[in-house]
Amino acid sequence: MSTEHIATNDLRTQLGRRIDEAHFRGAHLVVEKNGEPRAVVVPYAWWQEKQAEAGSGHTAP
C-alpha cells in the first residue's frame, strides 16, 4: 500500500473518513502544510506495535 499525502486544508473536511481508513484498512497518511510534511495518521494498532518494538513501554496517550 502506498502512502498518501494530504494538505491540512483538505484533511479538515475528511478527517473522520481518513481516521476510519487508517483503522479499518491500515492506511497511512502524510499530512502536509504548505507542501511540507508535518504529521502522519497511522492505525493505532500499528503505532502500539512500533512503541513496543522501541521498548518505550508507553502505549497509551
C-alpha positions in Angstrom: 0.0 0.0 0.0 1.5 3.4 -1.0 1.3 6.2 1.5 -0.9 9.1 0.5 -0.3 12.8 1.1 -2.9 15.3 2.0 -2.9 19.1 2.7 -4.1 20.2 6.1 -7.0 22.2 4.5 -8.2 19.1 2.7 -7.8 16.9 5.9 -10.2 19.2 7.8 -13.1 18.1 5.7 -12.0 14.4 5.5 -10.7 13.7 9.0 -13.4 11.2 10.1 -13.1 9.2 6.9 -9.3 9.3 6.9 -9.3 8.0 10.5 -11.6 5.2 9.6 -9.3 4.3 6.6 -6.4 4.1 9.0 -8.2 2.0 11.5 -10.1 -0.4 9.1 -7.8 -0.5 6.1 -4.4 0.1 7.7 -3.9 3.2 5.6 -1.0 5.7 6.4 -1.5 9.3 5.6 1.2 12.1 5.5 -0.3 15.5 6.4 1.4 18.4 4.7 1.2 22.1 5.4 2.4 24.4 2.6 3.9 21.4 0.9 5.9 20.4 3.9 5.3 17.1 5.8 4.1 17.8 9.3 2.4 14.7 10.7 1.3 11.2 9.9 -2.0 9.5 10.5 -1.4 5.7 11.2 -3.5 2.9 12.6 -3.4 2.9 16.4 -2.5 -0.8 16.5 0.5 -0.1 14.2 1.6 2.7 16.5 1.3 0.5 19.6 3.4 -2.2 17.9 6.2 0.3 17.0 6.2 1.6 20.6 6.6 -1.9 21.9 9.4 -2.6 19.4 11.1 0.6 20.5 10.9 -0.6 24.1 9.3 2.6 25.3 6.5 0.7 27.1 4.3 3.7 26.5 1.2 2.7 24.5 -1.5 5.0 26.0 -2.0 8.6 25.0 
